[in-house]
Amino acid sequence: MSTTAEKHTFQAEVRQLLDIVINSLYTDKEIFVRELVSNAADALEKMRRLQLKENEVFDDNLDLEINITTDDTANTITIADYGIGMTEEELVENLGTIAHSGSKAFVEALKSSGDKDANLIGQFGVGFYSAFMVSDEVKVYTHSWHKDGKHLCWSSDGKSGYEIEETEGQRRGCRIVIKLREDCEEFAKKERIEGILKQYSNFVSFPIHLNGDRVNKIEAIWLKSKKDVTDEEYNEFYKFAANAFDEPRYRMHFSADAPLAINSLVFVPQQNTEKFGFGPTDPGVALYCKKVLIDPEPKGLLPEWLRFLKGVIDSEDIPLNISRETMQDSALVQKLNQLITKCFIKFLESESKDEEKYLEFYKEFSRFIKEGVATDRTHQEQLAKLLRFESSMTEKGKTTSLPEYIDRAKEDQKQIFFQLGESREAIEASPYLEAFKARGLEVLFCFEGIDDYVLNNLVKFGEKEFTSIDRSDVDLDDSAPAAEGEALSEEDTKALCEWLQTTLESKVEKVQTGQRLVDKPAVALTPAHGMNPQMRQMMQAMQNDLPPVKVELEINPRHDLIKKLAAARESKPEVAAAVAKQICDNALLSAGLLESPWEMVDRVYDLMGEVI
């Protein structure tokens, strides 16, 4: 039985709000399911607290749960809860006027900002109105928790106003019946609603039933204490969060009350999928607020270099916009970013004490750490501690960290020396290393092109600057043991350098002697102003036109080949010129700078003919 309906007109602010919500605010119509379920969960939580202190509650035997029913024949969806319900006054205040919904403040904020996607609309609690995006009519059947409450029905088409009437047989809580528009019939199908619930509302605290079946079966374990979660539960949650079939490599379960209330659970997968050529992965840590999904792939929540992480961050302190789709206060988001990033770096520092396990992680994910060192100025120094390199003082396959390098460095050493190469064997066979080994100076071995970019962006670690050993401006002392054999005289050496400068003028800027060479006849050095081989190769790969290579050539006046060359330049000038060019090309080849190998091959054949 129903009494005569009492008609009400929406206040102007509410009509304006409805127009904004229906036509422009929400980007996805499916959001209405999340909003109404969240409202239902809030009503159930209030009811749970009331039951602890109230002696008399209407329908007190009802379970605290949410029940959703779809009917594709009637083209409706019904969302019901056994929460606190509403009185007639509360229906008017919450759904029709400005007293509690925050509509007036919301509309005023929009007017002042002139931005419908404004960063002002976090606290206005108007998600109920999202139901009108998909409906021809919305009815709210309700009975408050008070024993003497009325059985009520609120109904509206979302246009000019609404009606409230008494109707018998209501249970405690609210039952929202949405008559869907023809173009929104998809939301009357069980499988469509089930997908939305699993995406956005999987971790709501109260049971959610869809057409009688429980939907939210996975527990929000990130809100539990670590001691109350088993390894099996962690692994199962990881498989859900990462859509994975294996077990995680690492997990970090972190909670804090200040400066933000935050609960997070993030995982490091077993594999780096980017190495398979699939391109950059999307952010894998979802943002929740009170267990309700806000964004499955939030941009800017974590720095780009942490995109390999999977898991959940839940914070009730982040103001959200009305649709819960974007975050309101970028300063608070930045605090959240800094907090989680700092904690994860500390976590990796701790895990790196297990060297074998950490190196397995590093082999798979080192490019992300290096990307962070190069791009994340805030955390650069701490991230640099996580880098690992082979070096001239480690065995093959063994690595060292930058703090360990500094601990071993000589007392007066002002630089951290490194060399890039395709492999350890290539670096050890090059002429650059011998001078440093002779002086007991450790050199880091870098096998990836990105290493040069990373170290140049890092600039220094502690008080020591990074210096590539193939640079011409490296200052080496004369503490190395003298090479065996008598050197060319100063006069002959000077004459040879001048002749080589003339003979090799297209390839060298300068020819000189120095402190580097022990066993090799010559070495090609990158000028202080020049482009290193790795950068040059990268630029060439980008099809940039580059000027011809010109290096500084350092010769070893004690080497037999150099002494014979000095004698041959007058007795066999043509052969000497060919040998000089070959020495230069050999040095360029060792440096990774030889760009015309066919000329060298032809010359080698000619020189072979001379020998035979």
Disulfide bonds with the S-S distance in Angstrom:
none
